[in-house]
Amino acid sequence: MRKGVEPVFVYFDNYPLCDQAAESLAIETVRRLCERAKLQRARVYVVSHAPDLQVILSKCPAKFACMLSRRIMFRVAEGIADRERCDAIVTGDAVGQKASQTLQNIVAADCVLNKVRVLRPLVGMNKQQIVKFAMEIGTYEVSIRPGVASCGVPTDNPSTSARRDRLAEVETALDISGMVARAVQSARVLTV
């Protein structure tokens, strides 16, 4: 944003599997980023992701739920990027911060993309550096409010080294194209 790139934000809403306050906190974060970058307005796609999570949890091994969820989110984000003529997807991933952010899992998640690439500006930062940066740009106080932490995937033993071929095999139980089409078509578009 500092370099003049106009963002289109995508928020994956996991309610009722997580706190209902999470959406308003995500929108508040977008507002703060826009203020910081002096953007007049931005589009935010709110994607109902809980139905996809529920299908994943009912048809696939729980240890892969987080990774399967991320792969669907990347596909949906790519569909929105295509609609919006965006060149890339930007995430806040940092290697090792969460189970889904091991190097192997990062590669296994975004390998499903065909048209856009993923940019990860925080990839090499540690937790303290990310917190310091969030404080500087005004998003930290929002990130620590109740309702942000839970993603809605109830698993005590998530896979930290998922293999791409194994994930593709597990995904055969899912209607991936139908899930992605539903999510992209039913997303609410807000102007912030």
C-alpha positions in Angstrom: 0.0 0.0 0.0 2.9 2.3 0.7 4.1 1.7 -2.8 0.8 2.7 -4.4 -0.7 -0.8 -4.8 -4.5 -0.6 -4.4 -5.6 -3.6 -2.2 -8.8 -5.6 -2.4 -9.4 -7.2 1.0 -10.8 -10.7 1.5 -12.1 -11.8 4.9 -13.1 -15.4 5.5 -15.9 -15.5 8.0 -16.0 -18.7 10.1 -19.0 -17.7 12.2 -20.7 -19.7 13.8 -17.6 -21.8 14.3 -15.9 -18.7 15.8 -16.8 -15.5 17.6 -19.3 -13.3 15.7 -17.1 -10.3 16.7 -14.3 -11.4 14.3 -15.9 -9.8 11.2 -16.2 -6.4 12.8 -12.6 -6.7 14.0 -11.4 -7.6 10.5 -13.3 -4.5 9.1 -11.7 -2.3 11.8 -8.3 -3.6 10.7 -9.0 -2.7 7.1 -10.2 0.8 8.2 -6.9 1.4 10.1 -4.8 0.2 7.2 -6.7 2.5 4.8 -6.2 5.4 7.2 -2.5 4.6 7.5 -2.1 4.4 3.7 -4.4 7.4 3.1 -6.8 5.4 0.9 -10.2 7.0 0.5 -12.0 3.6 0.3 -11.4 0.0 -0.3 -13.4 -3.1 -1.2 -13.7 -5.9 1.2 -15.1 -9.3 0.2 -16.6 -11.1 3.2 -16.7 -14.8 2.3 -18.8 -17.2 4.4 -16.2 -19.9 5.1 -18.0 -21.9 7.9 -20.0 -24.0 5.4 -16.7 -25.2 3.8 -15.1 -25.9 7.2 -18.1 -27.9 8.2 -17.9 -30.0 5.0 -14.2 -30.5 5.5 -14.6 -31.6 9.1 -17.4 -34.1 8.2 -15.6 -35.7 5.2 -11.8 -35.5 5.9 -9.3 -36.4 8.6 -9.3 -33.6 11.3 -5.5 -33.3 11.2 -5.7 -32.0 7.6 -8.7 -29.6 8.3 -6.6 -26.5 8.6 -4.6 -27.2 5.5 -7.6 -28.1 3.4 -9.3 -24.9 4.7 -6.3 -22.8 3.6 -6.2 -24.4 0.2 -9.8 -23.6 -0.4 -9.3 -20.1 0.9 -6.4 -19.6 -1.6 -8.6 -20.9 -4.4 -11.4 -18.5 -3.4 -9.0 -15.6 -3.1 -7.7 -16.5 -6.6 -11.3 -16.4 -7.9 -11.8 -13.0 -6.4 -8.4 -11.8 -7.7 -9.4 -12.9 -11.2 -12.7 -11.0 -10.9 -11.0 -7.9 -9.6 -8.0 -8.2 -12.0 -5.5 -8.5 -9.2 -2.0 -9.7 -9.8 -1.2 -11.3 -6.5 -2.5 -12.4 -3.1 -0.8 -11.0 0.0 -0.9 -12.8 3.3 0.5 -12.3 6.8 2.2 -15.7 6.9 5.5 -15.9 8.8 7.4 -19.2 8.8 6.8 -21.1 12.0 4.2 -18.8 13.6 1.4 -21.5 13.4 1.1 -25.1 12.4 -0.2 -24.1 9.0 2.9 -21.9 8.5 5.7 -24.4 8.5 7.6 -24.1 5.2 6.2 -27.4 4.0 2.6 -26.4 4.8 3.0 -23.0 3.2 4.1 -24.6 -0.1 1.4 -27.2 0.2 -1.3 -24.5 0.6 -0.5 -22.2 -2.3 0.5 -24.8 -4.8 -3.2 -25.0 -5.8 -3.0 -21.5 -7.4 -2.9 -21.2 -11.2 -3.2 -17.6 -12.1 -1.7 -15.5 -9.3 1.2 -15.8 -6.9 1.4 -15.2 -3.1 3.4 -12.4 -1.6 4.3 -12.7 2.1 5.9 -9.5 3.4 6.2 -10.9 7.0 7.5 -14.3 6.1 10.9 -14.0 7.8 9.8 -11.9 10.8 9.5 -13.4 14.3 6.5 -12.8 16.7 8.2 -9.8 18.4 8.9 -8.1 15.1 5.4 -8.6 13.8 3.9 -7.2 17.1 6.2 -4.1 16.9 5.2 -3.5 13.2 1.5 -4.0 14.1 1.9 -1.4 16.9 3.5 1.0 14.4 0.7 0.8 11.9 -2.1 0.8 14.4 -3.5 -2.7 14.0 -2.1 -4.4 17.1 -4.8 -3.2 19.6 -7.4 -4.6 17.2 -5.6 -8.0 16.9 -5.6 -8.7 20.6 -9.3 -8.1 21.2 -11.5 -11.1 22.0 -12.8 -12.8 19.0 -9.8 -12.7 16.7 -7.8 -15.8 17.8 -10.1 -18.7 16.8 -10.2 -19.9 13.3 -13.0 -22.4 14.0 -11.0 -25.6 13.2 -11.3 -27.8 16.2 -8.2 -30.0 16.1 -5.6 -30.7 18.8 -3.1 -32.3 16.4 -2.9 -30.4 13.1 -0.5 -31.6 10.4 2.7 -29.6 10.4 4.2 -31.3 7.4 1.4 -32.0 5.0 2.4 -33.5 1.6 0.8 -32.0 -1.5 -0.1 -35.4 -2.9 -1.7 -36.5 0.3 -3.8 -33.3 0.5 -4.9 -33.7 -3.1 -5.9 -37.3 -2.3 -7.9 -36.3 0.8 -9.6 -33.5 -1.3 -11.2 -36.0 -3.6 -13.9 -36.4 -0.9 -14.8 -32.7 -1.5 -16.5 -30.8 -4.3 -13.7 -28.3 -4.5 -15.0 -26.5 -7.6 -18.5 -26.3 -6.2 -17.2 -25.0 -2.8 -15.1 -22.3 -4.5 -17.8 -21.2 -6.9 -20.3 -20.9 -4.0 -17.9 -18.9 -1.9 -17.0 -16.5 -4.7 -20.5 -16.0 -5.9 -22.1 -15.5 -2.5 -19.4 -13.2 -1.0 -20.6 -9.9 0.3 -18.7 -6.9 -1.1 -18.4 -4.0 1.3 -16.9 -0.6 0.8 -14.8 0.7 3.7 
